[in-house]
Amino acid sequence: RTRSRPGMIALLDRRRGRLLAGVLAVALVQLGATIAVARALHGPAVVWPAAAGAAMLAFGCEALLRRLSEGLGLDYVTAVRDALFRHLMQVDPAVVQSRRHGAMLQSFVGDLTALRQWVAEGIMRAGLALIALTGLLGWLAWTAPALGLAALAIAALACLVGAALLRPLARAVRAVRKERGTV
């Protein structure tokens, strides 16, 4: 069992751990298919059937990745929603009546939708991007070292820009969420 802070729902339990393992396995297959497409198209002789088959496999992997990632996000949000509901059932009715219903519903609708998207799209896409970027840069460095080094420099620059934008973006999102909670 995964530990978490008191009051927090663990991101990974047995079921979500299996879903995550499936996502990572499919991502590795997709990486292999992507490299196979590149090799089939840029090898000594272009092999169209191999490229087409590998591209179809990569597309199928993308569809499966979306399904598994969404399942992971929904499973996590369901656990959080159940915990929120159990908590609200234990709160004194006078406290519930004094709160605006919109603020309470925001947790069940807007916040949980954002949380589901964060798990299903944010975390999963970041992990998949790391796998794909590492694999493709490694393959590129193996086949064309100068081009691989240039691509690595561009990827590093993009990461630095993203890291610089992360803090102001997080502040803006926090301000919007705080404003929504008071309405």
Secondary structure, DSSP 4 states (H G I P E B T S, - for coil): -----TTPPPS--HHHHHHHHHHHHHHHHHHHHHHHHHHHHHSSS--HHHHHHHHHHHHHHHHHHHHHHHHHHHHHHHHHHHHHHHHHHHS-HHHHHHS-HHHHHHIIIIIHHHHHHIIIIIIHHHHHHHHHHHHHHHHHHHH-HHHHHHHHHHHHHHHHHHHHHHHHHHHHHHHHHHHHHH-
